[in-house]
Amino acid sequence: MQFFCALFLMCVVGLTVSCERSAGSSPASNTLSAKASTQQVFQVKGLVVAVKPREKTVEIKHEEIPGYMPAMTMPFDVRDTNELSGLQPGQRVEFRLLAGDTEAWIDQIRKVGEATNSIPSNSVVRLARNVEPLQLGDALPDYRFLNQLNREIHTSQFKGQALAITFLFTRCPYPTFCPLMANHFEELQKLFLKMGNAPTNWHLLTISFDPEFDKPEVLKSYAEMHHYDPAHWTFATGDLEDVTAIGEQVGLAFWHDGNGSISHNLRTVIIDAEGRVQKIFEGNAWTVAELAEEMAKAATTVRAGR
């Protein structure tokens, strides 16, 4: 089994590097031709929530961007940390957003007025289970959802398979957030189905935290856009109480801003074949190769004494 994993991972690294170089599946290696032909430019206003020079990001509660994205709170990448000089939480700003198919960033950040000491709260009241955060090695509780075919599913039905779970909402257009999560899963599916020595006991589960809009028919359409194989990839949503609970257990935070928009962070979780948490990817910096490596290990996990 160890020999199989080593051989498989060697193939994963080779194929994934080749794939990313040719298809541009990594945001760091986007094709210039695509960027040149599809890049959109917007002028945006917002309120600074947090400044993170080390991560080259600034979190901004921004106004609606007509024709592109509703108002929400999210981190934006900058390419030059000098753009962040002098910014403080509570500072109102104007900036330019450049968004392509696979990457986006902001520049020309300009302060508008003086910083205030208060930042509007994003908290909302909603029902949620009383749940504890999951640690590595913990068993994933059984959750019930509705899939893209309008059928009930349970997370427990995937036991015996390596399971990758990610979260998104289909109306999110920002290329390094929800679309990237779906694109990475699509690339993994393509990789595993193409490789002759790939594990066969694996599944991908994409959960929407926008159940009011992401009905089964919407999820099915979104899934088809990403060429999903129903035997290996499920799109689902469910009661907001359940979606919130599983999200909170893995560190996912999302909230509705009261104007139809949703702000959120990112989490992707790997569950091993015994139904236990193996890995939690935070944010969007992970690669398809890293995901493939974790899934290969998860598919062959047999714990001592079992």
SULMOQUI-V471664 format. One record per pair of residues at least 6 apart in sequence whose ideal C-beta (glycine too) atoms are under 8 Angstrom apart, sorted by the first residue. I is the first residue (numbers start at 1). J is the second residue. Records with the same first field share a line. If there is no record, write none. Layout:
BEGIN
I->J / J
END
This chain:
BEGIN
1->300 / 302
4->197 / 300
5->296 / 297 / 300
7->197
8->195 / 197 / 198 / 199 / 296
9->292 / 293 / 296
11->195 / 197
12->191 / 195 / 289 / 292 / 293 / 296
13->289
15->191 / 194 / 195
16->187 / 191 / 287 / 288 / 289 / 292
17->289
19->25 / 187 / 190 / 191 / 288
20->26 / 29 / 287 / 288 / 289
21->29
23->187
24->30 / 31 / 34 / 102
25->183 / 184 / 187 / 288
26->287 / 288
27->102 / 103 / 175 / 176 / 180 / 284
30->100 / 101 / 102 / 103
34->100 / 101 / 102
35->100 / 101 / 102 / 103
38->100 / 101
39->98 / 99 / 100
40->68 / 98 / 99 / 100
41->96 / 97 / 98 / 99
42->65 / 68 / 96 / 97 / 99
43->94 / 95 / 96 / 97
44->62 / 63 / 65 / 94 / 95 / 96 / 97 / 106
45->62 / 63 / 92 / 93 / 94 / 112
46->60 / 61 / 62 / 63 / 92 / 93 / 95
47->60 / 61 / 62 / 90 / 91 / 92 / 93 / 119 / 120
48->58 / 59 / 60 / 87 / 88 / 89 / 90 / 91 / 92 / 93 / 115
49->59 / 60 / 61 / 73 / 89 / 119
50->58 / 59 / 75 / 89
51->58 / 59 / 84 / 87 / 88 / 89
52->58 / 59 / 75
53->81 / 84
55->75
56->77 / 78 / 79 / 81 / 84
57->75 / 76 / 77 / 78
58->75 / 76 / 78 / 83 / 84 / 87 / 106 / 109
59->73 / 74 / 75 / 76
60->73 / 74 / 75 / 76 / 93 / 95
61->71 / 72 / 73 / 119 / 120 / 122
62->71 / 72 / 73 / 74
63->71
64->70 / 71 / 259 / 261
65->97
68->99 / 173
69->172 / 173 / 174 / 261
70->171 / 259 / 260 / 261
71->257 / 259 / 261
72->257 / 261 / 262 / 263
73->122 / 257 / 263
74->174 / 177 / 263 / 264
76->95 / 97 / 104 / 105 / 106
77->104 / 105 / 106 / 176
78->84 / 105 / 106 / 107 / 109
79->105 / 107
80->107
83->106 / 107 / 108 / 109
84->109
86->111
87->93 / 109 / 111
88->115
89->115 / 119
90->115 / 116 / 117 / 118 / 119
91->111 / 114 / 115
92->111 / 112 / 113 / 115
93->109 / 110 / 111 / 112
94->109 / 110 / 112
95->106 / 107 / 108 / 109 / 110
96->106 / 107 / 108
97->104 / 105 / 106
98->104 / 105 / 106 / 107
99->173 / 174 / 175
100->175
101->175
102->175 / 176 / 180 / 183
103->175 / 176
104->174 / 175 / 176
122->255 / 257 / 263
123->255
124->255 / 256 / 258
126->240 / 241 / 244
127->240 / 241 / 244
128->241 / 244 / 245 / 248
129->241 / 242 / 244 / 245
131->141 / 245 / 248 / 249
132->249
133->248 / 249 / 250 / 251
134->140 / 249 / 250 / 277 / 280
135->277
136->277 / 278 / 279 / 280
137->276 / 277
138->276 / 277
139->275 / 276 / 277
140->155 / 163 / 271 / 275 / 276 / 277
141->155 / 246 / 249
142->154 / 155 / 156
143->154 / 155 / 238 / 242 / 245 / 246
144->152 / 153 / 154 / 238 / 242
145->152 / 153 / 154 / 155 / 207 / 236 / 237 / 238 / 242 / 243
146->152 / 153 / 216 / 236 / 237 / 238
147->153 / 216 / 219 / 234 / 235 / 236
148->216 / 219 / 220 / 223 / 230 / 234 / 235 / 236
149->216 / 220 / 230
150->216 / 217
153->234 / 236
155->163 / 205 / 246
156->275
158->203 / 205 / 271 / 275
159->273 / 274 / 275
160->201 / 273
161->201 / 202 / 203 / 273 / 299
162->199 / 201 / 202 / 203 / 270 / 271 / 272 / 273 / 295 / 296 / 297 / 298 / 299 / 301
163->202 / 203 / 204 / 205 / 270 / 271 / 298
164->185 / 188 / 202 / 203 / 204 / 205 / 268 / 269 / 270 / 271 / 291 / 294 / 295
165->205 / 206 / 207 / 246 / 250 / 268 / 269 / 271
166->181 / 184 / 185 / 204 / 205 / 206 / 207 / 266 / 267 / 268 / 269
167->181 / 206 / 207 / 208 / 209 / 247 / 252 / 254 / 264 / 266 / 267 / 268
168->177 / 178 / 181 / 182 / 206 / 207 / 208 / 209
169->178 / 208 / 209 / 210 / 213 / 214 / 262 / 264
170->178 / 208 / 210 / 213 / 214 / 218 / 219 / 222
171->210 / 213
172->178 / 179 / 262
173->179
176->284
177->264 / 266 / 284
180->284
181->206 / 266 / 268 / 284
182->206 / 222 / 226
183->226
184->268 / 286 / 287 / 288 / 291
185->204 / 206 / 226 / 233
186->226 / 227 / 228
187->288
188->204 / 288 / 291 / 292 / 295
189->204 / 227 / 228 / 229 / 232 / 233
190->227
191->198 / 288 / 292
192->198 / 199 / 202 / 232 / 292 / 295
193->229 / 232
198->296
199->295 / 296 / 299 / 300
201->273 / 299
202->232 / 295 / 298 / 299
203->232 / 233 / 234
204->232 / 233 / 234
205->233 / 234 / 236
206->223 / 233 / 234 / 235 / 236
207->236 / 237 / 238 / 243 / 246
208->214 / 219 / 235 / 236 / 237 / 243
209->237 / 240 / 243 / 244 / 247 / 252 / 254 / 262 / 264
210->237 / 262
211->237 / 238 / 239 / 240 / 243
214->222 / 237
215->237
219->235 / 236 / 237
220->235
222->235
223->233 / 235
228->235
237->243
244->254
246->252
247->253 / 254 / 267
250->267 / 269 / 277 / 280
251->265 / 267 / 280 / 282
252->264 / 265 / 266 / 267
253->264 / 265
254->262 / 263 / 264 / 265
255->262 / 263 / 264
256->262
257->263
265->282 / 283
266->282 / 283 / 284
267->280 / 281 / 282
268->280 / 281 / 286 / 291
269->277 / 279 / 280 / 281
270->277 / 278 / 279 / 280 / 281 / 291 / 294 / 295 / 298
271->277 / 278 / 298
272->278 / 297 / 298 / 299 / 301
273->298 / 299 / 300 / 301 / 302
274->301 / 302 / 303 / 306
276->301 / 303
278->294 / 297 / 298 / 301
279->294 / 298
281->290 / 291
END
